[in-house]
Amino acid sequence: MSDKARILFDALDLDHDGTLTRMEVMRALREKGPTLAAQGVIPFWGIGDVDASAALFDAADQNGDRVLTFEEFATWADRRFGW
């Protein structure tokens, strides 16, 4: 798993509990997405509106439990962003 996935996960984990919820991802991408893209943490095409953020979460939530662990997120992010 890539270092970029860890950096992005930590940036999205607003409450620092080691997991991501759908609302947390949507809020974090809305608030931090442009800055993360400018820093090279996420591609510019990886940020979007609320629907795109929700779709990102749904695609990463492989087991459908509505919570992303780092491992689940990193597997998806590494594949999706080509890290």
PDB file of N, CA, C and O in Angstrom:
ATOM      1  N   MET A   1       0.838  -1.168   0.000  1.00  0.00           N
ATOM      2  CA  MET A   1       0.000   0.000   0.000  1.00  0.00           C
ATOM      3  C   MET A   1       0.890   1.240   0.000  1.00  0.00           C
ATOM      4  O   MET A   1       1.939   1.274   0.643  1.00  0.00           O
ATOM      5  N   SER A   2       0.452   2.239  -0.726  1.00  0.00           N
ATOM      6  CA  SER A   2       1.313   3.389  -0.949  1.00  0.00           C
ATOM      7  C   SER A   2       1.291   4.396   0.198  1.00  0.00           C
ATOM      8  O   SER A   2       0.353   4.452   0.993  1.00  0.00           O
ATOM      9  N   ASP A   3       2.350   5.182   0.250  1.00  0.00           N
ATOM     10  CA  ASP A   3       2.416   6.279   1.217  1.00  0.00           C
ATOM     11  C   ASP A   3       1.365   7.333   0.896  1.00  0.00           C
ATOM     12  O   ASP A   3       0.822   7.966   1.802  1.00  0.00           O
ATOM     13  N   LYS A   4       1.072   7.528  -0.398  1.00  0.00           N
ATOM     14  CA  LYS A   4       0.061   8.511  -0.788  1.00  0.00           C
ATOM     15  C   LYS A   4      -1.310   8.111  -0.258  1.00  0.00           C
ATOM     16  O   LYS A   4      -2.084   8.970   0.165  1.00  0.00           O
ATOM     17  N   ALA A   5      -1.614   6.831  -0.275  1.00  0.00           N
ATOM     18  CA  ALA A   5      -2.898   6.375   0.263  1.00  0.00           C
ATOM     19  C   ALA A   5      -2.981   6.687   1.753  1.00  0.00           C
ATOM     20  O   ALA A   5      -4.037   7.091   2.241  1.00  0.00           O
ATOM     21  N   ARG A   6      -1.893   6.507   2.473  1.00  0.00           N
ATOM     22  CA  ARG A   6      -1.879   6.806   3.910  1.00  0.00           C
ATOM     23  C   ARG A   6      -2.084   8.298   4.145  1.00  0.00           C
ATOM     24  O   ARG A   6      -2.866   8.685   5.013  1.00  0.00           O
ATOM     25  N   ILE A   7      -1.393   9.133   3.385  1.00  0.00           N
ATOM     26  CA  ILE A   7      -1.519  10.585   3.538  1.00  0.00           C
ATOM     27  C   ILE A   7      -2.952  11.021   3.254  1.00  0.00           C
ATOM     28  O   ILE A   7      -3.520  11.825   3.994  1.00  0.00           O
ATOM     29  N   LEU A   8      -3.533  10.489   2.182  1.00  0.00           N
ATOM     30  CA  LEU A   8      -4.905  10.861   1.823  1.00  0.00           C
ATOM     31  C   LEU A   8      -5.888  10.359   2.871  1.00  0.00           C
ATOM     32  O   LEU A   8      -6.780  11.101   3.282  1.00  0.00           O
ATOM     33  N   PHE A   9      -5.743   9.127   3.305  1.00  0.00           N
ATOM     34  CA  PHE A   9      -6.630   8.586   4.333  1.00  0.00           C
ATOM     35  C   PHE A   9      -6.586   9.445   5.590  1.00  0.00           C
ATOM     36  O   PHE A   9      -7.629   9.800   6.140  1.00  0.00           O
ATOM     37  N   ASP A  10      -5.391   9.778   6.042  1.00  0.00           N
ATOM     38  CA  ASP A  10      -5.254  10.587   7.255  1.00  0.00           C
ATOM     39  C   ASP A  10      -5.883  11.970   7.076  1.00  0.00           C
ATOM     40  O   ASP A  10      -6.461  12.510   8.019  1.00  0.00           O
ATOM     41  N   ALA A  11      -5.776  12.543   5.883  1.00  0.00           N
ATOM     42  CA  ALA A  11      -6.387  13.850   5.617  1.00  0.00           C
ATOM     43  C   ALA A  11      -7.910  13.769   5.622  1.00  0.00           C
ATOM     44  O   ALA A  11      -8.581  14.719   6.026  1.00  0.00           O
ATOM     45  N   LEU A  12      -8.453  12.649   5.179  1.00  0.00           N
ATOM     46  CA  LEU A  12      -9.902  12.478   5.126  1.00  0.00           C
ATOM     47  C   LEU A  12     -10.488  12.070   6.476  1.00  0.00           C
ATOM     48  O   LEU A  12     -11.679  12.270   6.716  1.00  0.00           O
ATOM     49  N   ASP A  13      -9.679  11.511   7.344  1.00  0.00           N
ATOM     50  CA  ASP A  13     -10.136  11.027   8.654  1.00  0.00           C
ATOM     51  C   ASP A  13     -10.247  12.206   9.623  1.00  0.00           C
ATOM     52  O   ASP A  13      -9.387  12.412  10.479  1.00  0.00           O
ATOM     53  N   LEU A  14     -11.317  12.964   9.466  1.00  0.00           N
ATOM     54  CA  LEU A  14     -11.481  14.213  10.217  1.00  0.00           C
ATOM     55  C   LEU A  14     -11.548  14.013  11.723  1.00  0.00           C
ATOM     56  O   LEU A  14     -11.077  14.864  12.478  1.00  0.00           O
ATOM     57  N   ASP A  15     -12.124  12.904  12.172  1.00  0.00           N
ATOM     58  CA  ASP A  15     -12.225  12.681  13.615  1.00  0.00           C
ATOM     59  C   ASP A  15     -11.087  11.813  14.156  1.00  0.00           C
ATOM     60  O   ASP A  15     -11.057  11.495  15.344  1.00  0.00           O
ATOM     61  N   HIS A  16     -10.162  11.436  13.290  1.00  0.00           N
ATOM     62  CA  HIS A  16      -8.946  10.694  13.672  1.00  0.00           C
ATOM     63  C   HIS A  16      -9.241   9.397  14.428  1.00  0.00           C
ATOM     64  O   HIS A  16      -8.530   9.036  15.365  1.00  0.00           O
ATOM     65  N   ASP A  17     -10.304   8.701  14.004  1.00  0.00           N
ATOM     66  CA  ASP A  17     -10.635   7.440  14.680  1.00  0.00           C
ATOM     67  C   ASP A  17     -10.141   6.212  13.921  1.00  0.00           C
ATOM     68  O   ASP A  17     -10.388   5.084  14.348  1.00  0.00           O
ATOM     69  N   GLY A  18      -9.445   6.416  12.803  1.00  0.00           N
ATOM     70  CA  GLY A  18      -8.884   5.301  12.053  1.00  0.00           C
ATOM     71  C   GLY A  18      -9.834   4.681  11.057  1.00  0.00           C
ATOM     72  O   GLY A  18      -9.507   3.664  10.446  1.00  0.00           O
ATOM     73  N   THR A  19     -11.018   5.274  10.877  1.00  0.00           N
ATOM     74  CA  THR A  19     -11.971   4.811   9.867  1.00  0.00           C
ATOM     75  C   THR A  19     -12.569   6.029   9.177  1.00  0.00           C
ATOM     76  O   THR A  19     -12.490   7.151   9.677  1.00  0.00           O
ATOM     77  N   LEU A  20     -13.168   5.781   8.019  1.00  0.00           N
ATOM     78  CA  LEU A  20     -13.836   6.839   7.266  1.00  0.00           C
ATOM     79  C   LEU A  20     -15.304   6.497   7.096  1.00  0.00           C
ATOM     80  O   LEU A  20     -15.655   5.364   6.766  1.00  0.00           O
ATOM     81  N   THR A  21     -16.158   7.483   7.323  1.00  0.00           N
ATOM     82  CA  THR A  21     -17.577   7.338   7.016  1.00  0.00           C
ATOM     83  C   THR A  21     -17.868   8.104   5.737  1.00  0.00           C
ATOM     84  O   THR A  21     -17.055   8.913   5.289  1.00  0.00           O
ATOM     85  N   ARG A  22     -19.018   7.849   5.158  1.00  0.00           N
ATOM     86  CA  ARG A  22     -19.406   8.530   3.930  1.00  0.00           C
ATOM     87  C   ARG A  22     -19.454  10.049   4.138  1.00  0.00           C
ATOM     88  O   ARG A  22     -18.921  10.802   3.323  1.00  0.00           O
ATOM     89  N   MET A  23     -20.084  10.496   5.212  1.00  0.00           N
ATOM     90  CA  MET A  23     -20.189  11.930   5.480  1.00  0.00           C
ATOM     91  C   MET A  23     -18.815  12.555   5.710  1.00  0.00           C
ATOM     92  O   MET A  23     -18.563  13.686   5.295  1.00  0.00           O
ATOM     93  N   GLU A  24     -17.941  11.821   6.363  1.00  0.00           N
ATOM     94  CA  GLU A  24     -16.591  12.318   6.623  1.00  0.00           C
ATOM     95  C   GLU A  24     -15.832  12.520   5.309  1.00  0.00           C
ATOM     96  O   GLU A  24     -15.164  13.537   5.127  1.00  0.00           O
ATOM     97  N   VAL A  25     -15.934  11.557   4.403  1.00  0.00           N
ATOM     98  CA  VAL A  25     -15.265  11.664   3.107  1.00  0.00           C
ATOM     99  C   VAL A  25     -15.831  12.830   2.314  1.00  0.00           C
ATOM    100  O   VAL A  25     -15.073  13.613   1.742  1.00  0.00           O
ATOM    101  N   MET A  26     -17.150  12.957   2.269  1.00  0.00           N
ATOM    102  CA  MET A  26     -17.762  14.040   1.504  1.00  0.00           C
ATOM    103  C   MET A  26     -17.354  15.399   2.072  1.00  0.00           C
ATOM    104  O   MET A  26     -17.023  16.313   1.317  1.00  0.00           O
ATOM    105  N   ARG A  27     -17.378  15.533   3.382  1.00  0.00           N
ATOM    106  CA  ARG A  27     -17.007  16.805   4.006  1.00  0.00           C
ATOM    107  C   ARG A  27     -15.525  17.111   3.795  1.00  0.00           C
ATOM    108  O   ARG A  27     -15.164  18.237   3.454  1.00  0.00           O
ATOM    109  N   ALA A  28     -14.676  16.117   3.996  1.00  0.00           N
ATOM    110  CA  ALA A  28     -13.238  16.335   3.865  1.00  0.00           C
ATOM    111  C   ALA A  28     -12.858  16.696   2.434  1.00  0.00           C
ATOM    112  O   ALA A  28     -12.025  17.577   2.221  1.00  0.00           O
ATOM    113  N   LEU A  29     -13.456  16.033   1.455  1.00  0.00           N
ATOM    114  CA  LEU A  29     -13.130  16.367   0.066  1.00  0.00           C
ATOM    115  C   LEU A  29     -13.628  17.756  -0.297  1.00  0.00           C
ATOM    116  O   LEU A  29     -12.973  18.472  -1.055  1.00  0.00           O
ATOM    117  N   ARG A  30     -14.775  18.142   0.235  1.00  0.00           N
ATOM    118  CA  ARG A  30     -15.300  19.483  -0.030  1.00  0.00           C
ATOM    119  C   ARG A  30     -14.381  20.543   0.592  1.00  0.00           C
ATOM    120  O   ARG A  30     -14.069  21.554  -0.038  1.00  0.00           O
ATOM    121  N   GLU A  31     -13.959  20.299   1.824  1.00  0.00           N
ATOM    122  CA  GLU A  31     -13.157  21.281   2.539  1.00  0.00           C
ATOM    123  C   GLU A  31     -11.673  21.261   2.173  1.00  0.00           C
ATOM    124  O   GLU A  31     -11.031  22.308   2.092  1.00  0.00           O
ATOM    125  N   LYS A  32     -11.141  20.068   1.956  1.00  0.00           N
ATOM    126  CA  LYS A  32      -9.697  19.922   1.761  1.00  0.00           C
ATOM    127  C   LYS A  32      -9.292  19.503   0.353  1.00  0.00           C
ATOM    128  O   LYS A  32      -8.110  19.554   0.012  1.00  0.00           O
ATOM    129  N   GLY A  33     -10.249  19.092  -0.468  1.00  0.00           N
ATOM    130  CA  GLY A  33      -9.930  18.542  -1.784  1.00  0.00           C
ATOM    131  C   GLY A  33      -9.027  19.398  -2.642  1.00  0.00           C
ATOM    132  O   GLY A  33      -8.011  18.902  -3.129  1.00  0.00           O
ATOM    133  N   PRO A  34      -9.357  20.677  -2.852  1.00  0.00           N
ATOM    134  CA  PRO A  34      -8.488  21.512  -3.687  1.00  0.00           C
ATOM    135  C   PRO A  34      -7.064  21.640  -3.143  1.00  0.00           C
ATOM    136  O   PRO A  34      -6.102  21.633  -3.911  1.00  0.00           O
ATOM    137  N   THR A  35      -6.932  21.756  -1.834  1.00  0.00           N
ATOM    138  CA  THR A  35      -5.604  21.852  -1.232  1.00  0.00           C
ATOM    139  C   THR A  35      -4.844  20.542  -1.396  1.00  0.00           C
ATOM    140  O   THR A  35      -3.656  20.546  -1.717  1.00  0.00           O
ATOM    141  N   LEU A  36      -5.529  19.418  -1.176  1.00  0.00           N
ATOM    142  CA  LEU A  36      -4.888  18.109  -1.349  1.00  0.00           C
ATOM    143  C   LEU A  36      -4.446  17.908  -2.791  1.00  0.00           C
ATOM    144  O   LEU A  36      -3.375  17.356  -3.043  1.00  0.00           O
ATOM    145  N   ALA A  37      -5.263  18.353  -3.732  1.00  0.00           N
ATOM    146  CA  ALA A  37      -4.901  18.234  -5.147  1.00  0.00           C
ATOM    147  C   ALA A  37      -3.702  19.124  -5.462  1.00  0.00           C
ATOM    148  O   ALA A  37      -2.793  18.701  -6.177  1.00  0.00           O
ATOM    149  N   ALA A  38      -3.687  20.343  -4.942  1.00  0.00           N
ATOM    150  CA  ALA A  38      -2.567  21.253  -5.178  1.00  0.00           C
ATOM    151  C   ALA A  38      -1.270  20.709  -4.593  1.00  0.00           C
ATOM    152  O   ALA A  38      -0.189  20.972  -5.119  1.00  0.00           O
ATOM    153  N   GLN A  39      -1.378  19.951  -3.507  1.00  0.00           N
ATOM    154  CA  GLN A  39      -0.203  19.349  -2.868  1.00  0.00           C
ATOM    155  C   GLN A  39       0.214  18.044  -3.539  1.00  0.00           C
ATOM    156  O   GLN A  39       1.245  17.471  -3.187  1.00  0.00           O
ATOM    157  N   GLY A  40      -0.578  17.567  -4.505  1.00  0.00           N
ATOM    158  CA  GLY A  40      -0.263  16.323  -5.195  1.00  0.00           C
ATOM    159  C   GLY A  40      -0.687  15.079  -4.450  1.00  0.00           C
ATOM    160  O   GLY A  40      -0.281  13.975  -4.813  1.00  0.00           O
ATOM    161  N   VAL A  41      -1.506  15.233  -3.402  1.00  0.00           N
ATOM    162  CA  VAL A  41      -1.958  14.087  -2.617  1.00  0.00           C
ATOM    163  C   VAL A  41      -3.049  13.330  -3.352  1.00  0.00           C
ATOM    164  O   VAL A  41      -3.149  12.109  -3.231  1.00  0.00           O
ATOM    165  N   ILE A  42      -3.863  14.041  -4.108  1.00  0.00           N
ATOM    166  CA  ILE A  42      -4.937  13.436  -4.881  1.00  0.00           C
ATOM    167  C   ILE A  42      -4.948  14.123  -6.248  1.00  0.00           C
ATOM    168  O   ILE A  42      -4.719  15.330  -6.327  1.00  0.00           O
ATOM    169  N   PRO A  43      -5.207  13.387  -7.315  1.00  0.00           N
ATOM    170  CA  PRO A  43      -5.292  14.040  -8.622  1.00  0.00           C
ATOM    171  C   PRO A  43      -6.468  15.024  -8.658  1.00  0.00           C
ATOM    172  O   PRO A  43      -7.488  14.806  -8.005  1.00  0.00           O
ATOM    173  N   PHE A  44      -6.314  16.106  -9.427  1.00  0.00           N
ATOM    174  CA  PHE A  44      -7.395  17.080  -9.535  1.00  0.00           C
ATOM    175  C   PHE A  44      -8.689  16.427 -10.007  1.00  0.00           C
ATOM    176  O   PHE A  44      -9.774  16.820  -9.578  1.00  0.00           O
ATOM    177  N   TRP A  45      -8.583  15.432 -10.887  1.00  0.00           N
ATOM    178  CA  TRP A  45      -9.796  14.771 -11.373  1.00  0.00           C
ATOM    179  C   TRP A  45     -10.429  13.896 -10.296  1.00  0.00           C
ATOM    180  O   TRP A  45     -11.546  13.409 -10.473  1.00  0.00           O
ATOM    181  N   GLY A  46      -9.733  13.693  -9.188  1.00  0.00           N
ATOM    182  CA  GLY A  46     -10.261  12.862  -8.113  1.00  0.00           C
ATOM    183  C   GLY A  46     -11.173  13.588  -7.150  1.00  0.00           C
ATOM    184  O   GLY A  46     -11.773  12.972  -6.269  1.00  0.00           O
ATOM    185  N   ILE A  47     -11.283  14.916  -7.317  1.00  0.00           N
ATOM    186  CA  ILE A  47     -12.199  15.662  -6.459  1.00  0.00           C
ATOM    187  C   ILE A  47     -13.381  16.111  -7.306  1.00  0.00           C
ATOM    188  O   ILE A  47     -13.248  16.361  -8.504  1.00  0.00           O
ATOM    189  N   GLY A  48     -14.511  16.207  -6.678  1.00  0.00           N
ATOM    190  CA  GLY A  48     -15.706  16.600  -7.421  1.00  0.00           C
ATOM    191  C   GLY A  48     -16.773  17.087  -6.476  1.00  0.00           C
ATOM    192  O   GLY A  48     -16.493  17.518  -5.357  1.00  0.00           O
ATOM    193  N   ASP A  49     -17.993  17.013  -6.943  1.00  0.00           N
ATOM    194  CA  ASP A  49     -19.113  17.464  -6.120  1.00  0.00           C
ATOM    195  C   ASP A  49     -19.509  16.394  -5.108  1.00  0.00           C
ATOM    196  O   ASP A  49     -18.848  15.362  -4.991  1.00  0.00           O
ATOM    197  N   VAL A  50     -20.574  16.647  -4.392  1.00  0.00           N
ATOM    198  CA  VAL A  50     -21.035  15.727  -3.347  1.00  0.00           C
ATOM    199  C   VAL A  50     -21.345  14.357  -3.921  1.00  0.00           C
ATOM    200  O   VAL A  50     -21.014  13.343  -3.306  1.00  0.00           O
ATOM    201  N   ASP A  51     -21.974  14.308  -5.087  1.00  0.00           N
ATOM    202  CA  ASP A  51     -22.301  13.018  -5.699  1.00  0.00           C
ATOM    203  C   ASP A  51     -21.044  12.232  -6.048  1.00  0.00           C
ATOM    204  O   ASP A  51     -20.997  11.016  -5.864  1.00  0.00           O
ATOM    205  N   ALA A  52     -20.026  12.925  -6.552  1.00  0.00           N
ATOM    206  CA  ALA A  52     -18.767  12.252  -6.889  1.00  0.00           C
ATOM    207  C   ALA A  52     -18.076  11.731  -5.635  1.00  0.00           C
ATOM    208  O   ALA A  52     -17.505  10.640  -5.643  1.00  0.00           O
ATOM    209  N   SER A  53     -18.129  12.506  -4.564  1.00  0.00           N
ATOM    210  CA  SER A  53     -17.525  12.067  -3.307  1.00  0.00           C
ATOM    211  C   SER A  53     -18.246  10.853  -2.742  1.00  0.00           C
ATOM    212  O   SER A  53     -17.612   9.927  -2.238  1.00  0.00           O
ATOM    213  N   ALA A  54     -19.572  10.859  -2.824  1.00  0.00           N
ATOM    214  CA  ALA A  54     -20.355   9.714  -2.358  1.00  0.00           C
ATOM    215  C   ALA A  54     -20.048   8.485  -3.199  1.00  0.00           C
ATOM    216  O   ALA A  54     -19.933   7.379  -2.669  1.00  0.00           O
ATOM    217  N   ALA A  55     -19.913   8.672  -4.507  1.00  0.00           N
ATOM    218  CA  ALA A  55     -19.587   7.557  -5.396  1.00  0.00           C
ATOM    219  C   ALA A  55     -18.201   7.007  -5.087  1.00  0.00           C
ATOM    220  O   ALA A  55     -17.987   5.796  -5.142  1.00  0.00           O
ATOM    221  N   LEU A  56     -17.262   7.887  -4.763  1.00  0.00           N
ATOM    222  CA  LEU A  56     -15.921   7.451  -4.381  1.00  0.00           C
ATOM    223  C   LEU A  56     -16.004   6.548  -3.162  1.00  0.00           C
ATOM    224  O   LEU A  56     -15.403   5.474  -3.130  1.00  0.00           O
ATOM    225  N   PHE A  57     -16.755   6.989  -2.160  1.00  0.00           N
ATOM    226  CA  PHE A  57     -16.907   6.190  -0.948  1.00  0.00           C
ATOM    227  C   PHE A  57     -17.537   4.841  -1.259  1.00  0.00           C
ATOM    228  O   PHE A  57     -17.046   3.806  -0.809  1.00  0.00           O
ATOM    229  N   ASP A  58     -18.618   4.846  -2.023  1.00  0.00           N
ATOM    230  CA  ASP A  58     -19.325   3.603  -2.339  1.00  0.00           C
ATOM    231  C   ASP A  58     -18.435   2.622  -3.093  1.00  0.00           C
ATOM    232  O   ASP A  58     -18.499   1.415  -2.858  1.00  0.00           O
ATOM    233  N   ALA A  59     -17.612   3.134  -3.991  1.00  0.00           N
ATOM    234  CA  ALA A  59     -16.713   2.262  -4.751  1.00  0.00           C
ATOM    235  C   ALA A  59     -15.658   1.636  -3.841  1.00  0.00           C
ATOM    236  O   ALA A  59     -15.265   0.487  -4.043  1.00  0.00           O
ATOM    237  N   ALA A  60     -15.208   2.376  -2.858  1.00  0.00           N
ATOM    238  CA  ALA A  60     -14.174   1.867  -1.959  1.00  0.00           C
ATOM    239  C   ALA A  60     -14.727   0.921  -0.896  1.00  0.00           C
ATOM    240  O   ALA A  60     -13.997   0.077  -0.376  1.00  0.00           O
ATOM    241  N   ASP A  61     -16.003   1.056  -0.574  1.00  0.00           N
ATOM    242  CA  ASP A  61     -16.628   0.249   0.488  1.00  0.00           C
ATOM    243  C   ASP A  61     -16.988  -1.137  -0.052  1.00  0.00           C
ATOM    244  O   ASP A  61     -18.152  -1.439  -0.316  1.00  0.00           O
ATOM    245  N   GLN A  62     -15.977  -1.949  -0.203  1.00  0.00           N
ATOM    246  CA  GLN A  62     -16.141  -3.269  -0.826  1.00  0.00           C
ATOM    247  C   GLN A  62     -17.056  -4.203  -0.045  1.00  0.00           C
ATOM    248  O   GLN A  62     -17.782  -4.989  -0.654  1.00  0.00           O
ATOM    249  N   ASN A  63     -17.045  -4.143   1.260  1.00  0.00           N
ATOM    250  CA  ASN A  63     -17.857  -5.068   2.044  1.00  0.00           C
ATOM    251  C   ASN A  63     -19.223  -4.489   2.416  1.00  0.00           C
ATOM    252  O   ASN A  63     -20.034  -5.169   3.045  1.00  0.00           O
ATOM    253  N   GLY A  64     -19.481  -3.231   2.029  1.00  0.00           N
ATOM    254  CA  GLY A  64     -20.789  -2.642   2.230  1.00  0.00           C
ATOM    255  C   GLY A  64     -21.159  -2.322   3.665  1.00  0.00           C
ATOM    256  O   GLY A  64     -22.340  -2.177   3.981  1.00  0.00           O
ATOM    257  N   ASP A  65     -20.161  -2.210   4.548  1.00  0.00           N
ATOM    258  CA  ASP A  65     -20.480  -1.935   5.954  1.00  0.00           C
ATOM    259  C   ASP A  65     -20.581  -0.441   6.269  1.00  0.00           C
ATOM    260  O   ASP A  65     -20.807  -0.061   7.417  1.00  0.00           O
ATOM    261  N   ARG A  66     -20.416   0.390   5.262  1.00  0.00           N
ATOM    262  CA  ARG A  66     -20.561   1.851   5.358  1.00  0.00           C
ATOM    263  C   ARG A  66     -19.462   2.508   6.184  1.00  0.00           C
ATOM    264  O   ARG A  66     -19.622   3.630   6.665  1.00  0.00           O
ATOM    265  N   VAL A  67     -18.346   1.805   6.345  1.00  0.00           N
ATOM    266  CA  VAL A  67     -17.166   2.322   7.030  1.00  0.00           C
ATOM    267  C   VAL A  67     -15.949   1.830   6.265  1.00  0.00           C
ATOM    268  O   VAL A  67     -15.887   0.666   5.871  1.00  0.00           O
ATOM    269  N   LEU A  68     -14.980   2.716   6.053  1.00  0.00           N
ATOM    270  CA  LEU A  68     -13.750   2.317   5.377  1.00  0.00           C
ATOM    271  C   LEU A  68     -12.608   2.234   6.372  1.00  0.00           C
ATOM    272  O   LEU A  68     -12.344   3.182   7.111  1.00  0.00           O
ATOM    273  N   THR A  69     -11.941   1.104   6.383  1.00  0.00           N
ATOM    274  CA  THR A  69     -10.689   0.978   7.122  1.00  0.00           C
ATOM    275  C   THR A  69      -9.572   1.453   6.205  1.00  0.00           C
ATOM    276  O   THR A  69      -9.785   1.649   5.009  1.00  0.00           O
ATOM    277  N   PHE A  70      -8.390   1.637   6.760  1.00  0.00           N
ATOM    278  CA  PHE A  70      -7.277   2.054   5.910  1.00  0.00           C
ATOM    279  C   PHE A  70      -6.994   1.013   4.838  1.00  0.00           C
ATOM    280  O   PHE A  70      -6.764   1.369   3.683  1.00  0.00           O
ATOM    281  N   GLU A  71      -7.006  -0.248   5.193  1.00  0.00           N
ATOM    282  CA  GLU A  71      -6.696  -1.302   4.227  1.00  0.00           C
ATOM    283  C   GLU A  71      -7.691  -1.294   3.062  1.00  0.00           C
ATOM    284  O   GLU A  71      -7.297  -1.394   1.900  1.00  0.00           O
ATOM    285  N   GLU A  72      -8.948  -1.179   3.375  1.00  0.00           N
ATOM    286  CA  GLU A  72      -9.990  -1.144   2.353  1.00  0.00           C
ATOM    287  C   GLU A  72      -9.813   0.086   1.461  1.00  0.00           C
ATOM    288  O   GLU A  72      -9.896  -0.014   0.237  1.00  0.00           O
ATOM    289  N   PHE A  73      -9.572   1.233   2.073  1.00  0.00           N
ATOM    290  CA  PHE A  73      -9.382   2.474   1.330  1.00  0.00           C
ATOM    291  C   PHE A  73      -8.134   2.404   0.461  1.00  0.00           C
ATOM    292  O   PHE A  73      -8.178   2.768  -0.714  1.00  0.00           O
ATOM    293  N   ALA A  74      -7.020   1.939   1.027  1.00  0.00           N
ATOM    294  CA  ALA A  74      -5.750   1.917   0.308  1.00  0.00           C
ATOM    295  C   ALA A  74      -5.808   0.983  -0.894  1.00  0.00           C
ATOM    296  O   ALA A  74      -5.259   1.300  -1.950  1.00  0.00           O
ATOM    297  N   THR A  75      -6.456  -0.149  -0.750  1.00  0.00           N
ATOM    298  CA  THR A  75      -6.594  -1.069  -1.880  1.00  0.00           C
ATOM    299  C   THR A  75      -7.306  -0.386  -3.035  1.00  0.00           C
ATOM    300  O   THR A  75      -6.887  -0.494  -4.188  1.00  0.00           O
ATOM    301  N   TRP A  76      -8.381   0.315  -2.718  1.00  0.00           N
ATOM    302  CA  TRP A  76      -9.137   1.034  -3.741  1.00  0.00           C
ATOM    303  C   TRP A  76      -8.330   2.198  -4.309  1.00  0.00           C
ATOM    304  O   TRP A  76      -8.227   2.336  -5.528  1.00  0.00           O
ATOM    305  N   ALA A  77      -7.756   3.041  -3.442  1.00  0.00           N
ATOM    306  CA  ALA A  77      -7.038   4.245  -3.881  1.00  0.00           C
ATOM    307  C   ALA A  77      -5.824   3.896  -4.731  1.00  0.00           C
ATOM    308  O   ALA A  77      -5.588   4.539  -5.753  1.00  0.00           O
ATOM    309  N   ASP A  78      -5.058   2.900  -4.335  1.00  0.00           N
ATOM    310  CA  ASP A  78      -3.890   2.496  -5.109  1.00  0.00           C
ATOM    311  C   ASP A  78      -4.286   2.075  -6.516  1.00  0.00           C
ATOM    312  O   ASP A  78      -3.614   2.414  -7.490  1.00  0.00           O
ATOM    313  N   ARG A  79      -5.372   1.342  -6.612  1.00  0.00           N
ATOM    314  CA  ARG A  79      -5.853   0.886  -7.924  1.00  0.00           C
ATOM    315  C   ARG A  79      -6.459   2.052  -8.718  1.00  0.00           C
ATOM    316  O   ARG A  79      -6.166   2.209  -9.903  1.00  0.00           O
ATOM    317  N   ARG A  80      -7.281   2.850  -8.089  1.00  0.00           N
ATOM    318  CA  ARG A  80      -7.988   3.931  -8.777  1.00  0.00           C
ATOM    319  C   ARG A  80      -7.076   5.041  -9.260  1.00  0.00           C
ATOM    320  O   ARG A  80      -7.238   5.550 -10.369  1.00  0.00           O
ATOM    321  N   PHE A  81      -6.108   5.420  -8.420  1.00  0.00           N
ATOM    322  CA  PHE A  81      -5.227   6.520  -8.760  1.00  0.00           C
ATOM    323  C   PHE A  81      -3.884   6.062  -9.348  1.00  0.00           C
ATOM    324  O   PHE A  81      -3.039   6.893  -9.683  1.00  0.00           O
ATOM    325  N   GLY A  82      -3.691   4.766  -9.471  1.00  0.00           N
ATOM    326  CA  GLY A  82      -2.486   4.245 -10.089  1.00  0.00           C
ATOM    327  C   GLY A  82      -1.224   4.446  -9.257  1.00  0.00           C
ATOM    328  O   GLY A  82      -0.137   4.649  -9.797  1.00  0.00           O
ATOM    329  N   TRP A  83      -1.381   4.387  -7.940  1.00  0.00           N
ATOM    330  CA  TRP A  83      -0.221   4.572  -7.085  1.00  0.00           C
ATOM    331  C   TRP A  83       0.450   3.279  -6.955  1.00  0.00           C
ATOM    332  O   TRP A  83       1.470   3.178  -6.273  1.00  0.00           O
TER     333      TRP A  83
END
